Amino acid sequence: MAKYSKNQKPSDETAAEAMKIARATQRPGQTKEQTKLIASGIQKGIDQYKKQHKAKVREIDKRKRKSTPPSDQITMSKELVASPANKGNREKLPWILLILSWALFATYLLFTIR
């Protein structure tokens, strides 16, 4: 059996909202049948709007999923950053900075003691 049918019955909330709008815009001398026809038209419009809105949300969601890379690609890119060539430079940097700071400190002491 199909999970969804093509002729879905609109929700009671939509029908009540459509009738409320139809009564609010009712003209003097308008019959109940005319008001019901207007309410059914409003109800169809609300249903169509909801379908279009859901379709837009699905399309936006699809675009988001396409733009974000899968987790496999993220881990691959992290592995490239932590490659052995880059790792050697990262290990040397603290030592270079330590030696440089001590050299600058020593020159500072030499010039201030005199």
MOPAC internal coordinates of N, CA, C and O (Angstrom, degrees):
PM7 1SCF
backbone

  N    0.0000 0     0.00 0     0.00 0    0    0    0
  C    1.4497 1     0.00 0     0.00 0    1    0    0
  C    1.5186 1   110.50 1     0.00 0    2    1    0
  O    1.2310 1   121.11 1   -31.38 1    3    2    1
  N    1.2971 1   115.49 1   148.62 1    3    2    1
  C    1.4563 1   120.77 1  -179.80 1    5    3    2
  C    1.5297 1   109.30 1   -75.20 1    6    5    3
  O    1.2310 1   121.81 1   -38.00 1    7    6    5
  N    1.2969 1   114.15 1   142.00 1    7    6    5
  C    1.4607 1   119.47 1  -179.39 1    9    7    6
  C    1.5224 1   111.00 1   -74.79 1   10    9    7
  O    1.2310 1   120.80 1   143.07 1   11   10    9
  N    1.3045 1   116.07 1   -36.93 1   11   10    9
  C    1.4605 1   121.38 1  -179.41 1   13   11   10
  C    1.5266 1   108.93 1  -121.60 1   14   13   11
  O    1.2310 1   120.73 1   -38.90 1   15   14   13
  N    1.3039 1   116.21 1   141.10 1   15   14   13
  C    1.4609 1   119.13 1   176.18 1   17   15   14
  C    1.5239 1   108.90 1  -102.75 1   18   17   15
  O    1.2310 1   120.92 1   -24.73 1   19   18   17
  N    1.3171 1   115.85 1   155.27 1   19   18   17
  C    1.4639 1   119.81 1  -179.02 1   21   19   18
  C    1.5210 1   111.14 1   -69.68 1   22   21   19
  O    1.2310 1   120.46 1   145.61 1   23   22   21
  N    1.3225 1   116.73 1   -34.39 1   23   22   21
  C    1.4626 1   121.12 1  -178.45 1   25   23   22
  C    1.5198 1   109.64 1  -100.75 1   26   25   23
  O    1.2310 1   121.24 1  -106.27 1   27   26   25
  N    1.3232 1   115.24 1    73.73 1   27   26   25
  C    1.4469 1   119.52 1   179.04 1   29   27   26
  C    1.5139 1   109.71 1   -76.79 1   30   29   27
  O    1.2310 1   120.70 1   -39.14 1   31   30   29
  N    1.3137 1   116.26 1   140.86 1   31   30   29
  C    1.4507 1   121.23 1   177.96 1   33   31   30
  C    1.5277 1   108.04 1   -78.60 1   34   33   31
  O    1.2310 1   120.09 1   -51.73 1   35   34   33
  N    1.3327 1   117.44 1   128.27 1   35   34   33
  C    1.4577 1   119.54 1   179.66 1   37   35   34
  C    1.5296 1   110.67 1   -63.31 1   38   37   35
  O    1.2310 1   120.96 1   -25.39 1   39   38   37
  N    1.3070 1   115.77 1   154.61 1   39   38   37
  C    1.4510 1   119.79 1  -178.27 1   41   39   38
  C    1.5315 1   111.18 1   -68.73 1   42   41   39
  O    1.2310 1   121.15 1   -22.19 1   43   42   41
  N    1.3202 1   115.40 1   157.81 1   43   42   41
  C    1.4684 1   120.65 1   179.06 1   45   43   42
  C    1.5270 1   110.90 1   -65.44 1   46   45   43
  O    1.2310 1   120.96 1   147.34 1   47   46   45
  N    1.3323 1   115.78 1   -32.66 1   47   46   45
  C    1.4685 1   119.77 1   178.98 1   49   47   46
  C    1.5281 1   110.87 1   -63.92 1   50   49   47
  O    1.2310 1   120.72 1   137.93 1   51   50   49
  N    1.3206 1   116.24 1   -42.07 1   51   50   49
  C    1.4616 1   120.75 1   179.29 1   53   51   50
  C    1.5223 1   110.50 1   -64.64 1   54   53   51
  O    1.2310 1   120.87 1   137.68 1   55   54   53
  N    1.3370 1   115.94 1   -42.32 1   55   54   53
  C    1.4663 1   119.87 1   179.14 1   57   55   54
  C    1.5265 1   110.73 1   -63.93 1   58   57   55
  O    1.2310 1   120.35 1   137.78 1   59   58   57
  N    1.3182 1   116.93 1   -42.22 1   59   58   57
  C    1.4662 1   120.66 1   179.92 1   61   59   58
  C    1.5273 1   110.50 1   -66.04 1   62   61   59
  O    1.2310 1   120.74 1   138.80 1   63   62   61
  N    1.3344 1   116.19 1   -41.20 1   63   62   61
  C    1.4646 1   120.04 1   179.26 1   65   63   62
  C    1.5313 1   110.77 1   -65.05 1   66   65   63
  O    1.2310 1   120.39 1   139.05 1   67   66   65
  N    1.3244 1   116.85 1   -40.95 1   67   66   65
  C    1.4654 1   121.01 1   179.48 1   69   67   66
  C    1.5266 1   110.59 1   -64.56 1   70   69   67
  O    1.2310 1   120.05 1   137.87 1   71   70   69
  N    1.3437 1   117.51 1   -42.13 1   71   70   69
  C    1.4675 1   121.19 1   178.60 1   73   71   70
  C    1.5284 1   110.32 1   -64.99 1   74   73   71
  O    1.2310 1   120.37 1   141.36 1   75   74   73
  N    1.3130 1   116.89 1   -38.64 1   75   74   73
  C    1.4701 1   121.08 1   178.68 1   77   75   74
  C    1.5336 1   110.70 1   -62.35 1   78   77   75
  O    1.2310 1   120.89 1   136.47 1   79   78   77
  N    1.3266 1   115.91 1   -43.53 1   79   78   77
  C    1.4729 1   120.15 1   179.23 1   81   79   78
  C    1.5192 1   110.30 1   -67.07 1   82   81   79
  O    1.2310 1   120.43 1   139.22 1   83   82   81
  N    1.3429 1   116.79 1   -40.78 1   83   82   81
  C    1.4707 1   120.71 1  -179.64 1   85   83   82
  C    1.5237 1   110.83 1   -63.99 1   86   85   83
  O    1.2310 1   119.81 1   140.01 1   87   86   85
  N    1.3134 1   117.97 1   -39.99 1   87   86   85
  C    1.4663 1   121.24 1   178.43 1   89   87   86
  C    1.5267 1   111.65 1   -69.00 1   90   89   87
  O    1.2310 1   120.92 1   146.65 1   91   90   89
  N    1.3416 1   115.84 1   -33.35 1   91   90   89
  C    1.4663 1   119.16 1   179.96 1   93   91   90
  C    1.5242 1   111.41 1   -69.06 1   94   93   91
  O    1.2310 1   120.13 1   150.99 1   95   94   93
  N    1.3285 1   117.36 1   -29.01 1   95   94   93
  C    1.4708 1   120.99 1  -178.70 1   97   95   94
  C    1.5281 1   111.99 1  -102.24 1   98   97   95
  O    1.2310 1   120.64 1  -166.58 1   99   98   97
  N    1.3082 1   116.38 1    13.42 1   99   98   97
  C    1.4711 1   120.66 1  -176.49 1  101   99   98
  C    1.5270 1   110.65 1   -67.90 1  102  101   99
  O    1.2310 1   121.08 1   -42.55 1  103  102  101
  N    1.3341 1   115.54 1   137.45 1  103  102  101
  C    1.4650 1   122.62 1   178.73 1  105  103  102
  C    1.5405 1   109.47 1   -92.49 1  106  105  103
  O    1.2310 1   120.64 1   -24.08 1  107  106  105
  N    1.3015 1   116.38 1   155.92 1  107  106  105
  C    1.4714 1   118.57 1   175.81 1  109  107  106
  C    1.5295 1   110.22 1   -65.02 1  110  109  107
  O    1.2310 1   120.66 1   -43.24 1  111  110  109
  N    1.3163 1   116.34 1   136.76 1  111  110  109
  C    1.4543 1   121.48 1   179.66 1  113  111  110
  C    1.5162 1   113.65 1    85.65 1  114  113  111
  O    1.2310 1   120.05 1  -176.58 1  115  114  113
  N    1.3148 1   117.51 1     3.42 1  115  114  113
  C    1.4583 1   120.93 1  -179.48 1  117  115  114
  C    1.5290 1   109.01 1   -81.36 1  118  117  115
  O    1.2310 1   120.44 1   -44.42 1  119  118  117
  N    1.3256 1   116.77 1   135.58 1  119  118  117
  C    1.4619 1   120.21 1  -177.77 1  121  119  118
  C    1.5264 1   110.69 1   -82.08 1  122  121  119
  O    1.2310 1   121.17 1   -13.79 1  123  122  121
  N    1.3489 1   115.37 1   166.21 1  123  122  121
  C    1.4553 1   120.86 1  -179.90 1  125  123  122
  C    1.5260 1   110.77 1   -65.73 1  126  125  123
  O    1.2310 1   120.54 1   144.98 1  127  126  125
  N    1.3218 1   116.57 1   -35.02 1  127  126  125
  C    1.4675 1   119.65 1   179.37 1  129  127  126
  C    1.5240 1   111.09 1   -64.86 1  130  129  127
  O    1.2310 1   121.11 1   139.65 1  131  130  129
  N    1.3382 1   115.48 1   -40.35 1  131  130  129
  C    1.4640 1   119.45 1   178.40 1  133  131  130
  C    1.5300 1   110.34 1   -64.98 1  134  133  131
  O    1.2310 1   121.05 1   139.64 1  135  134  133
  N    1.3256 1   115.60 1   -40.36 1  135  134  133
  C    1.4600 1   119.64 1   178.73 1  137  135  134
  C    1.5270 1   110.35 1   -63.91 1  138  137  135
  O    1.2310 1   120.20 1   139.64 1  139  138  137
  N    1.3313 1   117.22 1   -40.36 1  139  138  137
  C    1.4616 1   120.71 1   178.24 1  141  139  138
  C    1.5250 1   111.43 1   -64.93 1  142  141  139
  O    1.2310 1   120.42 1   141.93 1  143  142  141
  N    1.3409 1   116.80 1   -38.07 1  143  142  141
  C    1.4616 1   120.19 1   177.22 1  145  143  142
  C    1.5303 1   110.82 1   -64.26 1  146  145  143
  O    1.2310 1   121.19 1   137.07 1  147  146  145
  N    1.3219 1   115.32 1   -42.93 1  147  146  145
  C    1.4695 1   119.49 1   178.16 1  149  147  146
  C    1.5253 1   109.90 1   -63.40 1  150  149  147
  O    1.2310 1   120.52 1   137.76 1  151  150  149
  N    1.3407 1   116.62 1   -42.24 1  151  150  149
  C    1.4699 1   120.90 1   179.26 1  153  151  150
  C    1.5269 1   110.63 1   -62.48 1  154  153  151
  O    1.2310 1   119.96 1   140.16 1  155  154  153
  N    1.3439 1   117.68 1   -39.84 1  155  154  153
  C    1.4674 1   119.28 1   179.13 1  157  155  154
  C    1.5303 1   110.93 1   -66.70 1  158  157  155
  O    1.2310 1   120.29 1   144.10 1  159  158  157
  N    1.3210 1   117.05 1   -35.90 1  159  158  157
  C    1.4664 1   120.32 1   176.00 1  161  159  158
  C    1.5182 1   111.72 1   -65.74 1  162  161  159
  O    1.2310 1   121.09 1   137.99 1  163  162  161
  N    1.3237 1   115.52 1   -42.01 1  163  162  161
  C    1.4719 1   119.78 1   178.05 1  165  163  162
  C    1.5258 1   109.47 1   -64.18 1  166  165  163
  O    1.2310 1   120.75 1   139.10 1  167  166  165
  N    1.3223 1   116.16 1   -40.90 1  167  166  165
  C    1.4549 1   121.31 1   179.78 1  169  167  166
  C    1.5330 1   111.21 1   -62.06 1  170  169  167
  O    1.2310 1   120.39 1   138.04 1  171  170  169
  N    1.3130 1   116.86 1   -41.96 1  171  170  169
  C    1.4605 1   120.39 1   177.50 1  173  171  170
  C    1.5285 1   110.78 1   -63.97 1  174  173  171
  O    1.2310 1   121.27 1   141.13 1  175  174  173
  N    1.3311 1   115.18 1   -38.87 1  175  174  173
  C    1.4668 1   119.56 1   177.93 1  177  175  174
  C    1.5174 1   112.00 1   -64.30 1  178  177  175
  O    1.2310 1   120.71 1   138.59 1  179  178  177
  N    1.3261 1   116.25 1   -41.41 1  179  178  177
  C    1.4690 1   120.32 1   178.43 1  181  179  178
  C    1.5261 1   109.93 1   -64.10 1  182  181  179
  O    1.2310 1   120.36 1   135.53 1  183  182  181
  N    1.3279 1   116.92 1   -44.47 1  183  182  181
  C    1.4617 1   120.66 1   179.12 1  185  183  182
  C    1.5260 1   111.47 1   -61.74 1  186  185  183
  O    1.2310 1   120.56 1   137.69 1  187  186  185
  N    1.3301 1   116.53 1   -42.31 1  187  186  185
  C    1.4616 1   120.65 1   179.01 1  189  187  186
  C    1.5249 1   110.44 1   -64.16 1  190  189  187
  O    1.2310 1   120.35 1   138.87 1  191  190  189
  N    1.3326 1   116.93 1   -41.13 1  191  190  189
  C    1.4615 1   120.76 1   178.45 1  193  191  190
  C    1.5307 1   110.19 1   -61.81 1  194  193  191
  O    1.2310 1   120.41 1   136.58 1  195  194  193
  N    1.3424 1   116.83 1   -43.42 1  195  194  193
  C    1.4648 1   120.12 1   179.99 1  197  195  194
  C    1.5199 1   111.41 1   -62.87 1  198  197  195
  O    1.2310 1   120.20 1   139.72 1  199  198  197
  N    1.3422 1   117.23 1   -40.28 1  199  198  197
  C    1.4608 1   120.80 1   178.51 1  201  199  198
  C    1.5269 1   110.81 1   -63.71 1  202  201  199
  O    1.2310 1   120.52 1   136.45 1  203  202  201
  N    1.3364 1   116.62 1   -43.55 1  203  202  201
  C    1.4656 1   120.06 1   179.89 1  205  203  202
  C    1.5211 1   110.35 1   -64.54 1  206  205  203
  O    1.2310 1   120.77 1   139.91 1  207  206  205
  N    1.3388 1   116.13 1   -40.09 1  207  206  205
  C    1.4612 1   120.30 1  -179.61 1  209  207  206
  C    1.5336 1   110.69 1   -64.40 1  210  209  207
  O    1.2310 1   120.37 1   137.46 1  211  210  209
  N    1.3266 1   116.91 1   -42.54 1  211  210  209
  C    1.4580 1   120.60 1   177.79 1  213  211  210
  C    1.5209 1   111.06 1   -62.92 1  214  213  211
  O    1.2310 1   120.49 1   140.57 1  215  214  213
  N    1.3334 1   116.66 1   -39.43 1  215  214  213
  C    1.4637 1   120.40 1   178.84 1  217  215  214
  C    1.5253 1   110.83 1   -64.45 1  218  217  215
  O    1.2310 1   120.12 1   139.32 1  219  218  217
  N    1.3288 1   117.38 1   -40.68 1  219  218  217
  C    1.4657 1   120.67 1   178.62 1  221  219  218
  C    1.5196 1   110.51 1   -64.61 1  222  221  219
  O    1.2310 1   120.56 1   137.47 1  223  222  221
  N    1.3260 1   116.54 1   -42.53 1  223  222  221
  C    1.4614 1   120.27 1   179.78 1  225  223  222
  C    1.5205 1   110.68 1   -63.25 1  226  225  223
  O    1.2310 1   120.05 1   139.01 1  227  226  225
  N    1.3364 1   117.51 1   -40.99 1  227  226  225
  C    1.4589 1   120.78 1   177.24 1  229  227  226
  C    1.5236 1   111.34 1   -62.74 1  230  229  227
  O    1.2310 1   120.52 1   138.49 1  231  230  229
  N    1.3355 1   116.61 1   -41.51 1  231  230  229
  C    1.4661 1   121.09 1   179.67 1  233  231  230
  C    1.5254 1   110.81 1   -64.16 1  234  233  231
  O    1.2310 1   120.35 1   137.12 1  235  234  233
  N    1.3115 1   116.94 1   -42.88 1  235  234  233
  C    1.4667 1   121.01 1   178.32 1  237  235  234
  C    1.5193 1   110.15 1   -63.51 1  238  237  235
  O    1.2310 1   120.57 1   138.47 1  239  238  237
  N    1.3384 1   116.52 1   -41.53 1  239  238  237
  C    1.4595 1   120.94 1   178.99 1  241  239  238
  C    1.5268 1   110.94 1   -62.98 1  242  241  239
  O    1.2310 1   120.30 1   140.45 1  243  242  241
  N    1.3374 1   117.04 1   -39.55 1  243  242  241
  C    1.4618 1   120.67 1   177.87 1  245  243  242
  C    1.5240 1   110.54 1   -63.28 1  246  245  243
  O    1.2310 1   120.41 1   137.82 1  247  246  245
  N    1.3213 1   116.82 1   -42.18 1  247  246  245
  C    1.4713 1   120.55 1   179.37 1  249  247  246
  C    1.5213 1   110.74 1   -63.37 1  250  249  247
  O    1.2310 1   120.44 1   139.39 1  251  250  249
  N    1.3408 1   116.76 1   -40.61 1  251  250  249
  C    1.4655 1   120.05 1   179.21 1  253  251  250
  C    1.5126 1   110.62 1   -62.46 1  254  253  251
  O    1.2310 1   120.56 1   136.56 1  255  254  253
  N    1.3401 1   116.53 1   -43.44 1  255  254  253
  C    1.4576 1   119.83 1  -179.33 1  257  255  254
  C    1.5133 1   111.44 1   -65.68 1  258  257  255
  O    1.2310 1   119.92 1   145.53 1  259  258  257
  N    1.3398 1   117.76 1   -34.47 1  259  258  257
  C    1.4614 1   120.41 1   178.62 1  261  259  258
  C    1.5211 1   111.39 1   -71.65 1  262  261  259
  O    1.2310 1   119.95 1   145.69 1  263  262  261
  N    1.3271 1   117.71 1   -34.31 1  263  262  261
  C    1.4618 1   120.56 1  -175.58 1  265  263  262
  C    1.5249 1   112.25 1   -78.20 1  266  265  263
  O    1.2310 1   119.22 1   152.17 1  267  266  265
  N    1.3308 1   119.09 1   -27.83 1  267  266  265
  C    1.4539 1   120.25 1   179.27 1  269  267  266
  C    1.5233 1   108.96 1   -88.46 1  270  269  267
  O    1.2310 1   120.23 1   -49.09 1  271  270  269
  N    1.3351 1   117.17 1   130.91 1  271  270  269
  C    1.4714 1   119.70 1  -179.12 1  273  271  270
  C    1.5263 1   110.31 1   -73.55 1  274  273  271
  O    1.2310 1   119.99 1   -28.42 1  275  274  273
  N    1.3065 1   117.63 1   151.58 1  275  274  273
  C    1.4636 1   120.44 1   176.34 1  277  275  274
  C    1.5191 1   110.95 1   -64.92 1  278  277  275
  O    1.2310 1   120.20 1   -18.36 1  279  278  277
  N    1.3077 1   117.23 1   161.64 1  279  278  277
  C    1.4647 1   121.60 1  -176.34 1  281  279  278
  C    1.5240 1   111.47 1   -63.70 1  282  281  279
  O    1.2310 1   119.40 1   152.67 1  283  282  281
  N    1.3283 1   118.75 1   -27.33 1  283  282  281
  C    1.4568 1   121.09 1   177.95 1  285  283  282
  C    1.5169 1   111.09 1   -63.03 1  286  285  283
  O    1.2310 1   120.58 1   138.76 1  287  286  285
  N    1.3242 1   116.50 1   -41.24 1  287  286  285
  C    1.4555 1   119.72 1  -179.98 1  289  287  286
  C    1.5164 1   111.07 1   -68.86 1  290  289  287
  O    1.2310 1   120.03 1   146.97 1  291  290  289
  N    1.3158 1   117.55 1   -33.03 1  291  290  289
  C    1.4649 1   120.68 1   179.42 1  293  291  290
  C    1.5243 1   109.41 1   -66.29 1  294  293  291
  O    1.2310 1   119.78 1   135.44 1  295  294  293
  N    1.3222 1   118.03 1   -44.56 1  295  294  293
  C    1.4568 1   119.94 1   179.85 1  297  295  294
  C    1.5206 1   111.13 1   -67.13 1  298  297  295
  O    1.2310 1   120.03 1   145.66 1  299  298  297
  N    1.3301 1   117.55 1   -34.34 1  299  298  297
  C    1.4581 1   120.47 1   177.63 1  301  299  298
  C    1.5201 1   110.36 1   -64.15 1  302  301  299
  O    1.2310 1   120.46 1   138.21 1  303  302  301
  N    1.3447 1   116.72 1   -41.79 1  303  302  301
  C    1.4558 1   119.03 1  -178.70 1  305  303  302
  C    1.5264 1   110.51 1   -68.96 1  306  305  303
  O    1.2310 1   119.53 1   147.47 1  307  306  305
  N    1.3283 1   118.50 1   -32.53 1  307  306  305
  C    1.4643 1   120.88 1   176.95 1  309  307  306
  C    1.5233 1   110.77 1   -67.93 1  310  309  307
  O    1.2310 1   120.64 1   143.34 1  311  310  309
  N    1.3270 1   116.38 1   -36.66 1  311  310  309
  C    1.4515 1   120.05 1   178.19 1  313  311  310
  C    1.5168 1   110.90 1   -65.24 1  314  313  311
  O    1.2310 1   120.14 1   144.09 1  315  314  313
  N    1.3249 1   117.34 1   -35.91 1  315  314  313
  C    1.4590 1   120.41 1   179.17 1  317  315  314
  C    1.5179 1   110.69 1   -67.11 1  318  317  315
  O    1.2310 1   120.21 1   143.54 1  319  318  317
  N    1.3278 1   117.20 1   -36.46 1  319  318  317
  C    1.4620 1   120.74 1   179.42 1  321  319  318
  C    1.5199 1   109.84 1   -67.63 1  322  321  319
  O    1.2310 1   119.81 1   142.77 1  323  322  321
  N    1.3253 1   117.97 1   -37.23 1  323  322  321
  C    1.4554 1   122.13 1  -178.31 1  325  323  322
  C    1.5231 1   111.56 1   -93.61 1  326  325  323
  O    1.2310 1   120.02 1  -146.73 1  327  326  325
  N    1.3009 1   117.56 1    33.27 1  327  326  325
  C    1.4601 1   120.87 1   179.49 1  329  327  326
  C    1.5210 1   109.66 1   -70.84 1  330  329  327
  O    1.2310 1   119.85 1   -19.03 1  331  330  329
  N    1.3290 1   117.89 1   160.97 1  331  330  329
  C    1.4684 1   121.23 1  -178.04 1  333  331  330
  C    1.5264 1   113.71 1   -59.37 1  334  333  331
  O    1.2310 1   119.82 1   147.44 1  335  334  333
  N    1.3249 1   117.94 1   -32.56 1  335  334  333
  C    1.4671 1   119.84 1  -179.73 1  337  335  334
  C    1.5250 1   110.59 1   -65.20 1  338  337  335
  O    1.2310 1   120.14 1   138.16 1  339  338  337
  N    1.2838 1   117.33 1   -41.84 1  339  338  337
  C    1.4628 1   120.74 1   178.84 1  341  339  338
  C    1.5224 1   111.51 1   -75.67 1  342  341  339
  O    1.2310 1   120.26 1   149.90 1  343  342  341
  N    1.3131 1   117.10 1   -30.10 1  343  342  341
  C    1.4511 1   121.36 1  -177.70 1  345  343  342
  C    1.5289 1   110.76 1   -65.36 1  346  345  343
  O    1.2310 1   119.89 1   141.04 1  347  346  345
  N    1.3337 1   117.82 1   -38.96 1  347  346  345
  C    1.4566 1   121.32 1   179.12 1  349  347  346
  C    1.5187 1   111.76 1   -62.25 1  350  349  347
  O    1.2310 1   120.08 1   139.73 1  351  350  349
  N    1.3241 1   117.45 1   -40.27 1  351  350  349
  C    1.4645 1   121.19 1   178.52 1  353  351  350
  C    1.5200 1   111.17 1   -67.23 1  354  353  351
  O    1.2310 1   120.65 1   143.92 1  355  354  353
  N    1.3154 1   116.36 1   -36.08 1  355  354  353
  C    1.4686 1   119.51 1  -179.87 1  357  355  354
  C    1.5257 1   111.41 1   -68.86 1  358  357  355
  O    1.2310 1   120.04 1   146.23 1  359  358  357
  N    1.3174 1   117.53 1   -33.77 1  359  358  357
  C    1.4625 1   119.84 1   179.55 1  361  359  358
  C    1.5278 1   111.71 1   -73.89 1  362  361  359
  O    1.2310 1   119.65 1   149.83 1  363  362  361
  N    1.3144 1   118.27 1   -30.17 1  363  362  361
  C    1.4606 1   122.06 1  -178.35 1  365  363  362
  C    1.5288 1   112.28 1   -80.17 1  366  365  363
  O    1.2310 1   120.20 1   152.14 1  367  366  365
  N    1.2977 1   117.22 1   -27.86 1  367  366  365
  C    1.4639 1   120.61 1  -174.53 1  369  367  366
  C    1.5274 1   113.65 1   -58.24 1  370  369  367
  O    1.2310 1   117.88 1   133.00 1  371  370  369
  N    1.3268 1   121.64 1   -47.00 1  371  370  369
  C    1.4695 1   119.65 1   179.37 1  373  371  370
  C    1.5262 1   112.99 1   -61.36 1  374  373  371
  O    1.2310 1   120.44 1   142.43 1  375  374  373
  N    1.3363 1   116.77 1   -37.57 1  375  374  373
  C    1.4619 1   119.44 1   179.58 1  377  375  374
  C    1.5271 1   111.46 1   -67.42 1  378  377  375
  O    1.2310 1   120.88 1   139.54 1  379  378  377
  N    1.3091 1   115.92 1   -40.46 1  379  378  377
  C    1.4693 1   119.99 1   178.50 1  381  379  378
  C    1.5274 1   109.60 1   -62.86 1  382  381  379
  O    1.2310 1   120.39 1   135.20 1  383  382  381
  N    1.3136 1   116.85 1   -44.80 1  383  382  381
  C    1.4631 1   120.24 1   179.08 1  385  383  382
  C    1.5242 1   111.67 1   -64.78 1  386  385  383
  O    1.2310 1   119.55 1   142.77 1  387  386  385
  N    1.3261 1   118.47 1   -37.23 1  387  386  385
  C    1.4598 1   122.00 1   178.61 1  389  387  386
  C    1.5210 1   110.97 1   -64.38 1  390  389  387
  O    1.2310 1   120.64 1   132.65 1  391  390  389
  N    1.3306 1   116.38 1   -47.35 1  391  390  389
  C    1.4688 1   120.83 1   179.79 1  393  391  390
  C    1.5213 1   110.21 1   -63.74 1  394  393  391
  O    1.2310 1   119.97 1   137.75 1  395  394  393
  N    1.3135 1   117.66 1   -42.25 1  395  394  393
  C    1.4588 1   121.73 1   179.97 1  397  395  394
  C    1.5275 1   110.86 1   -63.19 1  398  397  395
  O    1.2310 1   120.20 1   137.34 1  399  398  397
  N    1.3176 1   117.23 1   -42.66 1  399  398  397
  C    1.4664 1   119.72 1  -179.51 1  401  399  398
  C    1.5242 1   111.10 1   -66.37 1  402  401  399
  O    1.2310 1   119.40 1   140.45 1  403  402  401
  N    1.3464 1   118.74 1   -39.55 1  403  402  401
  C    1.4576 1   121.24 1   177.50 1  405  403  402
  C    1.5265 1   111.11 1   -66.42 1  406  405  403
  O    1.2310 1   120.18 1   142.52 1  407  406  405
  N    1.3086 1   117.27 1   -37.48 1  407  406  405
  C    1.4663 1   120.48 1   178.84 1  409  407  406
  C    1.5243 1   110.19 1   -65.88 1  410  409  407
  O    1.2310 1   120.67 1   136.57 1  411  410  409
  N    1.3166 1   116.33 1   -43.43 1  411  410  409
  C    1.4721 1   118.95 1   177.87 1  413  411  410
  C    1.5283 1   111.36 1   -66.18 1  414  413  411
  O    1.2310 1   119.76 1   143.97 1  415  414  413
  N    1.3255 1   118.06 1   -36.03 1  415  414  413
  C    1.4628 1   121.59 1   178.08 1  417  415  414
  C    1.5253 1   110.88 1   -66.06 1  418  417  415
  O    1.2310 1   120.94 1   139.98 1  419  418  417
  N    1.3411 1   115.80 1   -40.02 1  419  418  417
  C    1.4610 1   120.19 1   179.08 1  421  419  418
  C    1.5299 1   110.62 1   -65.84 1  422  421  419
  O    1.2310 1   119.75 1   137.19 1  423  422  421
  N    1.3234 1   118.08 1   -42.81 1  423  422  421
  C    1.4705 1   119.65 1   178.29 1  425  423  422
  C    1.5224 1   110.81 1   -65.78 1  426  425  423
  O    1.2310 1   119.98 1   144.24 1  427  426  425
  N    1.3109 1   117.65 1   -35.76 1  427  426  425
  C    1.4721 1   120.74 1   177.29 1  429  427  426
  C    1.5292 1   110.16 1   -62.48 1  430  429  427
  O    1.2310 1   120.24 1   135.42 1  431  430  429
  N    1.3469 1   117.14 1   -44.58 1  431  430  429
  C    1.4650 1   120.68 1   179.28 1  433  431  430
  C    1.5262 1   111.49 1   -64.77 1  434  433  431
  O    1.2310 1   119.69 1   141.55 1  435  434  433
  N    1.3242 1   118.20 1   -38.45 1  435  434  433
  C    1.4579 1   121.45 1   179.79 1  437  435  434
  C    1.5203 1   111.57 1   -62.30 1  438  437  435
  O    1.2310 1   120.33 1   139.41 1  439  438  437
  N    1.3290 1   116.98 1   -40.59 1  439  438  437
  C    1.4623 1   119.43 1  -177.33 1  441  439  438
  C    1.5129 1   113.37 1   -82.30 1  442  441  439
  O    1.2310 1   118.99 1   157.63 1  443  442  441
  N    1.3030 1   119.52 1   -22.37 1  443  442  441
  C    1.4717 1   120.83 1  -179.77 1  445  443  442
  C    1.5205 1   111.92 1   -88.82 1  446  445  443
  O    1.2310 1   118.84 1   156.43 1  447  446  445
  N    1.3169 1   119.81 1   -23.57 1  447  446  445
  C    1.4577 1   122.35 1  -179.67 1  449  447  446
  C    1.5345 1   110.45 1   -74.29 1  450  449  447
  O    1.2310 1   118.94 1   146.10 1  451  450  449
  N    1.2510 1   119.62 1   -33.90 1  451  450  449
  C    1.4690 1   122.92 1  -177.06 1  453  451  450
  C    1.4608 1   111.01 1   -65.89 1  454  453  451
  O    1.2310 1   120.10 1   180.00 1  455  454  453

